[in-house]
Amino acid sequence: MEVKKELYSDGIGQIHFVGGMVRYDYVTIQPNEGADSSVRIIMPPQGFLETYNSMRQLVDKMIEAGILKKTEITEEPAAPKKAARKTTKKK
């Protein structure tokens, strides 16, 4: 049986879409040093979308099992403010 290489990550530090590919850096937190990027994953958009869908399905299963709690957004994002228009009154 082939042994698969396992990597540990505390999360994704950065994610980009460059050159038609999705690129994201896994990071690990180091004491007194902050986050250290150790691995970059590069995949085509279709592969990224399939990965995203797999993760959503896993999150849903973890919510159903009580491992995670679903949170709801309590506020709508603030709408961008329009620039104030200066008006003058005719006399």
N, C-alpha and C positions, 0 to 999 in steps of 0.2 A: 504494500500500500504506500502511495506517495504521501509524504509529510508536507502539509501546506504551511506556508510561512504565515504566522500571525503577528499582527501589529496592534499596539494599544494606542488609543488617541483619546484626549480629553474633549475634543471637538474639532470643528473646522475653523481655522483662523481667517482665511480669506477665500473668496470664491469669485471667479472672473469668467467672462466669455470673451476669448481672444482668438483671432485666427480661425473662427468657425468651430472652436472647441471649448467645452466647459472645463475649467481648471480650478481645482480646489486643494488647499493645503491643510493637511491634518496637523494638529498641534498637540503637544503635551505640555503640561504646566510643570515648571521646574522651580523648586524652592529658591527664593531669593533671586531668581533670574527671569521670572515671567514665563511667557509662552515661547516654546521652541518649535519651529516648523520642521518636521522631520520627513514628511512624505508628501509628494504632490501627485494627485490623480488627474489624468487628462482623459476625457472621453467625448465622443460625438454627442450632439444634442439628443438624438434618439436614445442613446444609452443612458444619458442623464435623466431623461423623462421616464424611462422604464425603472431606473433606480429610485426616483422620486415616488412613483406609484407603489413600488414594493415597500418603501418606508412608510407611506401613508397607511397601507394595509396592516403593517406591523404595529403602527401607533394605534390604530383602531382596535386591534386584538388586545394590546396592552391596556387600553382603556376599559374594554369589556372585562378583562381579568382583574381589574382594580389596581393594577401596577401603576398606572398613570391616572391623573384626574384631568378631565376636560375643563378648560377654562373658556370663558366667553369674553368677547371684547365688550367692554362696558361703554365705551365712547366711540363715536365715529371720528375718524381723523379730521382735524380742522381743515376747513376749506381754505385755499390760498386767499389771502386778502387782496382785494383789488386796489390798485393805486388810487389814491384820493384825487378826484378831478377838481381843479380849481375853476370856479364859475364866477362870473361877474354879473351883477344885476344891471339892467338898463334903467336909466332914470328918466 
